[in-house]
Amino acid sequence: MSGDEEEVEQLLSNGADINTCTVDGLTALHQSVIDSKPEMVRFLCEHGADVNAQDNEGWTPLHAASCCGNVGIVKYLCEHGADLAIINRYKSALLLRTTHLTPAPFFFN
C-alpha cells in the first residue's frame, strides 16, 4: 500500500466520507482519474467510491478518464459499474468522447 493509500485508509477509518467532494463537485475518485493514478482509483473503488458520481458540470470519473485518454482506467471503471449512458450538463455523450482513445475498440468487444 502506498503512502497515499495509507493516508486515505486512515481518514476512512476515522469516519471520512469517501465520496466527499470539492466546491466543484470533484470527488477523490475524479481527482485520482485526472491525476492518472490507477492504483488509487482501484483503492477508492474497492472502498466504496461512487464510480458514477457527477461533478457540478455532470462529469463522471469515466468522462474524465476518457478525456485524459487513460484506456486502462476507462476499462477498469467500465468493469466496475460505470454507467456509459450518463451525459454531462453540455449533453456530451461519453461514447462520442471516447473516439479519440487508442485503442477504443474494447467498448465494442
Stockholm file with secondary structure:
# STOCKHOLM 1.0

chainA/1-109         MSGDEEEVEQLLSNGADINTCTVDGLTALHQSVIDSKPEMVRFLCEHGADVNAQDNEGWTPLHAASCCGNVGIVKYLCEHGADLAIINRYKSALLLRTTHLTPAPFFFN
#=GR chainA/1-109 SS CCHHHHHHHHHHHTTCCTTCBCTTCCBHHHHHHHTTCHHHHHHHHHTTCCTTCCCTTSCCHHHHHHHHTCHHHHHHHHHTTCCTTCBCTTCCBHHHHGGGSTTCGGGGC
#=GC SS_cons         CCHHHHHHHHHHHTTCCTTCBCTTCCBHHHHHHHTTCHHHHHHHHHTTCCTTCCCTTSCCHHHHHHHHTCHHHHHHHHHTTCCTTCBCTTCCBHHHHGGGSTTCGGGGC
//
